[in-house]
């Protein structure tokens, strides 16, 4: 396993401050759980230095394990070499201190969902933004990996609100290389243009989305999932065959039910309820199937059972 660095290198006279840096040569990630580790891996794969923050050494070690697992899958499936893996890991640093974000020109907040509420608390995320503002240069971009209407609120107490933006990585669909770039009320065109450049640098296409609940991707996916559940309840087809129609007939990498299992059924129900509260449209009412699954704690990959069954490593069993 790669050596874990948890202290700022500047303390030991190894600062790169005087070295000429290009835009996005070093980025930061706050929270390196499922979402954060995917973002960190993607950036490091594309030649960027990445520093991620976790509250303790144990979680830093867990994050490195997740990143290594992702790279090992690329060795197995995509021909990545062990030397390339070693080089990628050398670009990743774990830390427990915000001070290590000082030389970053782009930091993405991706803190974990609360186990009880299924949400990422706005107050906690605002604190992250405020702590980042204390250590970053005024032109450094502060972003949140978002699917809700929060960018403007997260930036509300900052001095430089124009540098705040939302990004949404669609991590639950393998191979998906598209980034939703979400502008808040105060997001500047310069900030948007820089983040669109970041998307190109990590080989992602991007779409511009105004701050709104569910953005584009989540609204499309959740209504499709509700309809698929309705088809299932009516006995018209099976889970496997509904997914097959979407994969073979429409070219989806995964079917709607596999994707739902990856996302987590408990999170999906929360997202649907949020969209229903926001728009008042009946199409966002969670399907009874989803509600039953939440009551049974059949959340998908995370619990080993959802619409499908999974082993401890998250691999499909049946």
C-alpha positions as CSV (number, residue, x, y, z in Angstrom):
1,X,0.0,0.0,0.0
2,X,1.2,3.5,-0.8
3,X,2.8,5.5,2.0
4,X,0.3,7.8,3.6
5,X,1.4,11.5,4.1
6,X,-0.7,13.2,6.7
7,X,1.4,16.3,7.5
8,X,2.0,19.4,5.4
9,X,5.2,19.1,3.5
10,X,5.8,22.8,4.0
11,X,6.8,22.2,7.6
12,X,9.8,20.3,6.4
13,X,11.1,22.9,3.9
14,X,9.8,21.0,0.9
15,X,7.4,23.6,-0.3
16,X,6.7,23.8,-4.0
17,X,5.5,27.4,-3.6
18,X,8.3,28.8,-5.8
19,X,7.8,26.3,-8.5
20,X,5.8,27.5,-11.5
21,X,2.4,25.8,-11.5
22,X,-0.2,25.5,-14.2
23,X,-3.9,25.7,-13.7
24,X,-5.3,22.6,-11.9
25,X,-1.9,21.1,-11.4
26,X,-2.9,20.6,-7.8
27,X,-6.5,20.2,-6.6
28,X,-8.1,19.4,-3.3
29,X,-11.0,17.2,-2.2
30,X,-12.7,17.5,1.2
31,X,-14.1,14.1,2.2
32,X,-12.7,11.0,0.4
33,X,-15.6,8.6,0.8
34,X,-17.2,7.0,-2.3
35,X,-17.7,10.2,-4.2
36,X,-14.5,11.9,-3.0
37,X,-12.3,8.9,-3.8
38,X,-13.7,8.8,-7.3
39,X,-13.0,12.5,-7.9
40,X,-9.5,12.1,-6.5
41,X,-8.7,9.0,-8.6
42,X,-10.0,10.7,-11.8
43,X,-7.8,13.8,-11.2
44,X,-4.7,11.8,-10.4
45,X,-5.2,9.5,-13.4
46,X,-5.1,12.7,-15.5
47,X,-1.8,13.9,-14.1
48,X,-3.0,16.2,-11.4
49,X,-1.6,16.3,-7.8
50,X,-4.5,15.7,-5.4
51,X,-4.6,16.4,-1.6
52,X,-7.7,15.1,0.2
53,X,-8.8,15.8,3.7
54,X,-10.2,13.3,6.2
55,X,-10.6,13.8,10.0
56,X,-8.2,11.1,11.1
57,X,-5.5,8.7,9.9
58,X,-7.8,5.7,9.8
59,X,-10.1,7.3,7.3
60,X,-7.1,8.4,5.3
61,X,-6.0,4.8,5.1
62,X,-9.5,3.7,4.1
63,X,-9.5,6.4,1.4
64,X,-6.2,5.2,0.0
65,X,-7.6,1.6,0.0
66,X,-10.6,2.8,-2.1
67,X,-8.3,4.6,-4.5
68,X,-6.0,1.5,-4.9
69,X,-9.1,-0.7,-5.5
70,X,-10.2,1.6,-8.3
71,X,-6.7,1.5,-9.9
72,X,-6.5,-2.3,-9.5
73,X,-9.8,-2.6,-11.5
74,X,-8.2,-0.5,-14.2
75,X,-5.2,-2.8,-14.2
76,X,-7.5,-5.8,-14.6
77,X,-10.0,-4.3,-17.1
78,X,-8.1,-1.5,-18.9
79,X,-4.5,-2.4,-19.1
80,X,-3.1,0.1,-16.5
81,X,0.4,-1.1,-15.4
82,X,1.7,-1.4,-11.9
83,X,4.3,1.3,-12.6
84,X,1.5,3.6,-13.8
85,X,-0.5,2.8,-10.6
86,X,2.6,3.7,-8.5
87,X,3.0,7.0,-10.3
88,X,-0.7,7.9,-9.9
89,X,-0.6,7.1,-6.1
90,X,2.5,9.2,-5.7
91,X,0.4,12.2,-6.8
92,X,-2.1,11.7,-4.0
93,X,-1.7,13.0,-0.5
94,X,-3.9,12.5,2.5
95,X,-4.2,15.2,5.2
96,X,-6.1,16.1,8.4
97,X,-5.3,19.8,8.0
98,X,-6.9,22.5,5.8
99,X,-3.6,24.2,5.6
100,X,-2.5,21.7,3.0
101,X,-4.9,23.1,0.6
102,X,-2.9,26.4,0.4
103,X,-1.4,25.7,-3.0
104,X,-4.6,24.3,-4.6
105,X,-6.4,26.4,-7.2
106,X,-9.5,24.2,-7.0
107,X,-11.0,22.4,-4.0
108,X,-14.2,20.2,-4.2
109,X,-16.3,19.6,-1.1
110,X,-17.6,16.0,-1.1
111,X,-18.3,15.2,2.5
112,X,-20.3,12.0,3.3
113,X,-24.0,11.6,3.6
114,X,-25.4,11.5,7.2
115,X,-26.3,7.9,8.0
116,X,-29.5,8.9,9.8
117,X,-30.9,11.6,7.5
118,X,-29.5,10.4,4.2
119,X,-28.4,14.0,3.5
120,X,-25.2,16.1,3.5
121,X,-25.9,18.7,6.1
122,X,-25.8,22.3,4.7
123,X,-24.4,23.8,7.9
124,X,-21.4,21.4,7.9
125,X,-20.8,22.1,4.2
126,X,-20.9,25.9,4.9
127,X,-18.2,25.4,7.5
128,X,-16.1,23.6,5.0
129,X,-16.5,26.5,2.5
130,X,-15.5,29.0,5.3
131,X,-12.5,27.1,6.3
132,X,-11.4,26.8,2.7
133,X,-11.7,30.5,2.2
134,X,-9.3,31.1,5.1
135,X,-6.5,29.1,3.4
136,X,-7.0,29.6,-0.3
137,X,-6.0,32.4,-2.6
138,X,-8.9,34.7,-3.6
139,X,-8.9,33.4,-7.2
140,X,-8.9,29.7,-6.1
141,X,-12.2,28.0,-6.9
142,X,-14.3,26.4,-4.2
143,X,-16.8,23.8,-5.4
144,X,-19.3,21.4,-4.0
145,X,-20.3,18.0,-5.5
146,X,-24.0,18.8,-5.6
147,X,-27.4,17.6,-6.9
148,X,-29.5,20.2,-5.0
149,X,-30.0,23.9,-4.6
150,X,-27.2,24.8,-2.3
151,X,-24.4,26.5,-4.2
152,X,-25.6,30.1,-3.4
153,X,-26.4,29.2,0.2
154,X,-23.0,27.6,0.7
155,X,-21.3,30.7,-0.6
156,X,-23.6,33.2,1.2
157,X,-21.1,34.0,4.0
158,X,-18.0,34.1,2.0
159,X,-16.1,37.2,0.9
160,X,-15.5,36.0,-2.7
161,X,-18.8,34.4,-3.6
162,X,-18.1,34.6,-7.4
163,X,-15.5,31.8,-7.1
164,X,-18.1,29.3,-5.8
165,X,-19.6,26.7,-8.1
166,X,-21.2,23.3,-8.1
167,X,-20.0,20.2,-10.0
168,X,-21.8,16.9,-10.3
169,X,-19.8,13.7,-11.1
170,X,-22.0,10.9,-12.2
171,X,-20.0,8.3,-10.3
172,X,-22.8,5.7,-10.1
173,X,-22.6,4.9,-13.9
174,X,-19.3,3.2,-14.8
175,X,-17.5,4.9,-17.6
176,X,-19.6,8.0,-17.5
177,X,-17.5,10.9,-18.5
178,X,-19.8,13.9,-18.2
179,X,-19.8,16.7,-15.6
180,X,-22.7,18.9,-14.7
181,X,-21.3,22.4,-13.9
182,X,-23.7,24.2,-11.7
183,X,-23.7,28.0,-11.4
184,X,-25.1,29.7,-8.4
185,X,-26.5,33.3,-8.3
186,X,-23.0,34.8,-7.8
187,X,-20.9,32.4,-9.9
188,X,-18.7,34.4,-12.3
189,X,-18.2,33.5,-16.0
190,X,-14.5,33.2,-15.3
191,X,-15.1,30.6,-12.7
192,X,-17.4,28.6,-15.0
193,X,-14.8,28.8,-17.8
194,X,-12.1,27.6,-15.6
195,X,-14.1,24.6,-14.4
196,X,-15.1,23.8,-18.0
197,X,-11.4,23.6,-18.7
198,X,-10.9,21.3,-15.7
199,X,-13.6,19.0,-17.3
200,X,-11.7,18.8,-20.5
201,X,-8.4,18.2,-18.7
202,X,-10.0,15.1,-17.0
203,X,-11.4,14.0,-20.4
204,X,-15.0,14.7,-19.4
205,X,-17.6,16.4,-21.5
206,X,-19.7,19.0,-19.6
207,X,-23.0,20.6,-19.5
208,X,-24.0,24.0,-18.0
209,X,-26.8,23.8,-15.4
210,X,-28.4,26.5,-13.4
211,X,-28.8,25.9,-9.7
212,X,-31.9,23.7,-9.3
213,X,-33.0,20.7,-7.4
214,X,-32.1,17.5,-9.2
215,X,-30.2,19.3,-11.9
216,X,-30.6,17.4,-15.3
217,X,-29.3,14.0,-14.5
218,X,-31.1,13.2,-11.3
219,X,-34.4,14.4,-12.5
220,X,-34.2,12.3,-15.6
221,X,-33.0,9.2,-13.8
222,X,-35.4,9.3,-10.9
223,X,-38.5,9.7,-13.0
224,X,-37.2,6.8,-15.2
225,X,-36.7,4.7,-12.0
226,X,-40.2,5.4,-10.8
227,X,-41.7,4.4,-14.1
228,X,-39.6,1.2,-14.1
229,X,-40.9,0.4,-10.7
230,X,-44.4,0.9,-11.9
231,X,-43.8,-1.5,-14.8
232,X,-42.4,-4.0,-12.3
233,X,-45.4,-3.6,-10.0
234,X,-47.8,-4.2,-12.9
235,X,-46.1,-7.5,-13.6
236,X,-45.3,-6.5,-17.2
237,X,-41.6,-7.5,-17.0
238,X,-38.8,-8.4,-14.6
239,X,-36.0,-6.4,-13.0
240,X,-33.5,-8.1,-15.3
241,X,-35.5,-7.6,-18.5
242,X,-36.3,-4.0,-17.8
243,X,-32.6,-3.3,-17.3
244,X,-31.8,-5.3,-20.5
245,X,-34.2,-3.1,-22.5
246,X,-32.3,0.0,-21.3
247,X,-28.9,-1.5,-21.9
248,X,-29.4,-3.2,-25.2
249,X,-32.2,-1.1,-26.6
250,X,-31.0,2.3,-25.5
251,X,-27.3,1.8,-25.0
252,X,-27.1,2.4,-21.2
253,X,-24.0,1.1,-19.5
254,X,-26.1,-0.1,-16.6
255,X,-29.9,-0.6,-16.3
256,X,-32.0,1.7,-14.1
257,X,-32.2,-0.9,-11.3
258,X,-28.4,-1.6,-11.2
259,X,-27.8,2.1,-11.1
260,X,-30.3,2.6,-8.3
261,X,-28.5,-0.1,-6.3
262,X,-25.2,1.7,-6.8
263,X,-26.6,5.0,-5.7
264,X,-28.3,3.6,-2.6
265,X,-32.1,3.2,-2.4
266,X,-32.3,5.2,0.9
267,X,-30.6,8.1,-0.9
268,X,-32.9,7.8,-3.8
269,X,-36.0,8.0,-1.7
270,X,-34.6,11.1,0.0
271,X,-33.9,12.7,-3.3
272,X,-37.4,11.9,-4.6
273,X,-38.9,13.5,-1.5
274,X,-36.8,16.6,-1.9
275,X,-37.9,16.9,-5.6
276,X,-41.5,16.4,-4.6
277,X,-41.2,19.1,-1.9
278,X,-39.5,21.5,-4.4
279,X,-41.7,21.0,-7.5
280,X,-44.9,19.5,-6.1
281,X,-45.2,17.1,-9.0
282,X,-46.6,13.6,-8.4
283,X,-44.1,12.0,-10.7
284,X,-41.5,12.6,-7.9
285,X,-43.4,10.6,-5.2
286,X,-41.3,7.6,-4.4
287,X,-42.6,4.3,-5.7
288,X,-44.1,1.9,-3.1
289,X,-41.4,-0.6,-4.1
290,X,-38.7,1.9,-3.1
291,X,-40.3,2.6,0.3
292,X,-40.6,-1.1,1.1
293,X,-37.0,-1.6,0.3
294,X,-35.9,1.2,2.6
295,X,-38.1,-0.2,5.4
296,X,-36.4,-3.6,4.9
297,X,-32.9,-1.9,4.7
298,X,-32.3,-3.3,1.3
299,X,-30.4,-0.3,0.1
300,X,-28.4,-1.9,-2.7
301,X,-24.7,-2.5,-3.0
302,X,-24.0,-1.0,0.4
303,X,-26.1,-3.7,2.2
304,X,-25.6,-6.5,-0.2
305,X,-29.2,-6.6,-1.4
306,X,-31.3,-4.2,-3.4
307,X,-32.9,-5.0,-6.7
308,X,-30.0,-7.4,-7.1
309,X,-27.8,-9.3,-4.7
310,X,-24.1,-8.4,-4.1
311,X,-21.1,-10.0,-2.4
312,X,-19.0,-8.2,0.3
313,X,-16.9,-6.6,-2.4
314,X,-19.9,-5.1,-4.2
315,X,-19.8,-7.5,-7.1
316,X,-23.1,-8.7,-8.6
317,X,-24.1,-12.2,-7.4
318,X,-27.6,-12.4,-9.0
